[in-house]
Amino acid sequence: MQLELKVIPGARKNILKEAPQGMTVYLTAPANDGKANKALIDFLADHFDVAKSHIEIVQGLKSRHKRIHIE
């Protein structure tokens, strides 16, 4: 499965919101040293009930707009 989403680091809660424009993930982790990317993988693994190793950030490692592949 491929997902395109927008990530907002430094939020008050970890939340996934769906809108007509796409999905937005709000994360409490800051956007430095890859902490937000790690938190995103942890959050999506819990949300979709898959192992963290089955989630990969395909595009957008340093961007708020990301493409995610979930096996």
C-alpha positions in Angstrom: 0.0 0.0 0.0 1.3 3.5 -0.8 0.3 6.5 1.2 1.0 10.2 0.6 0.7 12.3 3.6 1.7 15.6 5.3 3.5 15.4 8.6 3.2 18.2 11.2 5.9 17.7 13.9 5.8 19.4 17.3 2.0 18.9 17.8 0.3 18.4 21.2 -0.9 14.9 20.3 -0.2 12.1 17.8 -3.2 12.2 15.5 -4.1 11.1 12.0 -6.6 13.3 10.2 -8.2 12.5 6.9 -9.4 15.2 4.6 -10.4 15.5 0.9 -6.9 16.9 0.2 -5.2 13.9 1.8 -4.0 12.6 5.1 -2.2 14.7 7.7 -0.3 13.2 10.7 0.4 15.4 13.7 3.3 14.2 15.8 4.6 15.3 19.2 8.2 14.6 18.1 10.4 17.5 17.0 11.7 17.7 13.4 15.4 17.3 14.2 17.8 14.4 14.0 15.2 12.2 12.3 13.0 12.0 15.5 9.8 12.9 13.6 10.5 10.2 10.9 11.0 7.5 13.6 7.9 8.7 15.5 5.9 8.6 12.2 6.9 4.9 11.6 6.1 4.0 15.2 2.7 5.8 14.9 1.8 4.2 11.5 2.8 0.7 12.7 0.5 1.0 15.7 -2.3 2.6 13.6 -2.2 -0.1 10.8 -1.2 -2.9 13.2 1.9 -3.9 11.2 5.5 -4.4 12.1 7.8 -1.3 12.0 10.0 -3.1 9.6 7.2 -3.3 7.0 7.0 0.5 6.8 9.3 2.6 4.7 9.6 6.3 3.9 10.0 6.2 0.1 10.1 9.9 -0.5 10.4 13.0 1.6 12.8 12.2 4.4 13.5 15.9 5.0 10.1 17.2 3.9 6.7 17.5 5.5 5.2 15.8 2.4 6.0 12.1 2.4 5.3 9.0 0.4 5.1 5.9 2.6 5.1 2.2 1.5 3.5 -0.3 3.8 3.9 -4.0 3.1 
